[in-house]
């Protein structure tokens, strides 16, 4: 069964069913933690075959609004998005107030933030990172890899790469907790005044390892973000390679309309 829409086209029945389930989730009819009706229940409700329902659920899972658990079925995720405000999360006033960017944006959303430090130490700069830092590939840099949590759910991994000649004289950068305001505050304390942060984003499907680390369903989407921290002397003193669960973040940008 198909329903005609504008332009003489039609929407397959499984797509209609998927859209209805997604709308029920977004409208709060199906709440976080609720089970999505079973295949047999959906077959009876919609009067279609099991194959149609299975195709519909593939579409629903692609929305990242549910997670499928072996032997239990699909459950609505209890993971509302965080608004990721690029226009203000790196304001100097946040750093001066002792808040790193992730803490500032989590507080704005009313969420409880957490971080687990996975590695701090020397590393050979990968080719793409070295190019952004303006050093030869394989040059020793300081790497800081973290796993971030929101309300005890992993939502983001981030690895900061800093030129060794910059980092070696700032002992706080080698500590798990670099102090209030994070590593950007420590860099500014040592004379590296920031002029801008340049970010590049790309959406893609998570690899199996990435999905495992971020507790995502197979086939879930992620946002890969690379950020360069540029100083007033036009030097990149940090490159941050970040991977985020796509269903956790909404990006909001303020773009000037004048030159």
N, C-alpha and C positions, 0 to 999 in steps of 0.2 A: 504494500500500500504506500502511495506517495501523495503528497499534497502539493498542488501547483502554487507557485509563488510568482512574483513579478518577472516579466520578460519571458514568460512561457516556460521557465525552468521549473524543476521540481526538486524537493528535498527528500532524500531517502528516509524511510521510516526510522531506521536505527539512529539517524542524526537527530530527528525530531525527538525521539525518546531520550537521547543523551542530553539534548538541550533542556528538556523539561527537568531532568534530574539535577543538572547543574543549576538551573534557576531555583529549584527547591532548596538547594544548599545555600545559595547566595541570599535567598529570602529568609533563611532561618527556619524553614519548615523542617528540613533535616539539619540538626544542630551538631556542632563539634562533638565527636564521640559516638554519635548515632551510627547504627549499621544501615548501609544502603540495603533496600529490600533484596532478597535472594533472587537468583535467576528464575526459579519456579514462580515466585510471587510476581515478578515483573512479566513473565510469560502470561500469567492469568490476568494481570491488570490490563495489559495492552493487547492481548489477543494475537500475539505474534509467536514466531518460532524461537527456540532457544538460541539458534545461530544469530538471529537479529538482535537478541538481548546481549549476547556476547560481544557483538560488534559495537553496540551502543556503549557497553562498559569500557571498551578500549578507548572510546572518545572521552568518557567521563574521567578515566584515569589520566588521560593526557592533559586534563585541566589542572592537575596538581591539587585538586580539592579533596581527594580521597587517597587513602593508602590501603593496599590489599595485603592481608595477612593470611598466610597459608592455613587452610582448613577453617578459617573464620569468615572469610568474605571481605567486603570493602567497607571501610570505616571513614566517616567524615573527619578530616584533619582538624585538630584544635590548634591551628596555627594561623591566626590572622596576620595580614601583612604589616610590616613596619614601614612607615613613610621615611624614605631615605632622602633627606633634604640637602642636596648638594650645594645649594646657595648659602647655607648658613652653618653646616655641621663642622666646618673647619675655621670658624671665626676665632680670631685671636682671643676674644673675651672668654670663650669656652676654655681655652688652654690656661689663661690667666686665672680662671676660676677653679682650676684643678681638674677639668673634665676633658678626657680624650674624646675624639669624635664619636666612637661607638657608644660610649657611655652617654654622651649628650643626646644622640638621636634615640637611644633606647628610652631615656627618661621622657623625651618628648612624646613617645608613644605609650607611656605608662607601663613599660615592660621592665622586668628584672634582668639586668645584664650580667653575664659571666664570661670569663676567659680562662682558657687552659693554655699554658705556654708549652709548645711541643719541642722547640729547639732554639737555642741561641748559641751562635758561634761562627767561626770562619767557614767560608764556602767559596768555591770557584764560581765566578759569575757566569750563568748561562748566557749564550750568545745574545739573545734578545734583550736580556736585562743589561748586559754589558754595553750594548749599543745605546740604550737609553741613559745609562750613567756616564757615557763618554769615556769608557775604559776598554782595553782589549779583552776579548773573550777569554775566560779562564783566570782573570785577575782576582786576587783574593778580596772578598767583601765580607761585611758582617751580615749574617742572615738571622732574622727573628721570625719564627713560624708560630702562629697562634690559631687556636680553634675557639670561636666565639659562640656563646649560648644566649638564647632569649627565653626566659622562663624555663630554664633547664633543658631546652631543646637546642641541639647544634644547628646553627643557621649559616655559618660563614667560616671559611678558612682564609688566612691572610699571611703572606710571607713578605716581610720588608727586607730590602737589600740596600745597604748603605756603604758608600766608599770607605775603604779601610782607613785612609788618611784622615777622614772626618771622624769616624767612630772611635778610633783608638784612643783619642784624648778625652772621651766622654764616658767615664766608667759606668754611669747609670744605664747606658745602652746595652750593657752586658748583663744587667740584672733582670730577673723575672718581672719585677715591678719597677719601671723606670721613674716612678713618681707622678705626682699630680700633673695632669695635662698630657701625659704620655710622651712618646719619643719626640714629637714635634716641639713640645715645650722645652725639652732638654736641648734640642738643637738650637732653638732660639736663645736659650740661656747662654750658649757658647758662641753667639754672634752670627748664627745663620738665620737671617731674617727672611721670612717667606714672602714671595711676590704673588705666586699663584700655584694652584694645583690643577694638573691636566689629567683628565680621565678618559679612557677608551673602554667602551663596553661592548660585549658580544654575548648574545643568548645562544645556548646550544644544549644538547642533551648531556646529562651527566654520564661519566664512565661508571663502570661497576664499582671501582674503588672509591670514587667521589660520592656515589650514592650511599655507599656503606658508611663513609665518614660523616656524612651529613644526615644520616638516617632517613634517606629519601626512598620512595618507591622506585622500582625498576622503570627506566624510561622517563624519569622526571627531568624537568628542565632546570638549568642553572644559568646564572649570569656571571660571566668572566670579566672582571674589571681590572685594568692596569692603571695605576696612578703614579704620576711623576710629581714630586714636590720640588718646585723651583724657587730659588732664592732671588733676592734683589740683585745679586751678582750674576744672574742667569746661569746658575749651576744647579744641576739635579743632584740633591743630596740624599734622596731616597726614592726607590721604586717599590711600590707595593703591589704584589700580585695576589688578587683576591678572587675567591670563588664563593658565590652566594646561592642559597636555595631560592629559586625564582619566585616561589609562592610566598616568600617572607618579606619581599621588598617592593615598594612602589617608589619610583624615581621621580622627583619633582625638581625641575630646573627653572631658574629665573634667567632669561636671556635678554640682555640689553638690546633695544631697538635702534640705538644710535651708535655712531662710530666712536 
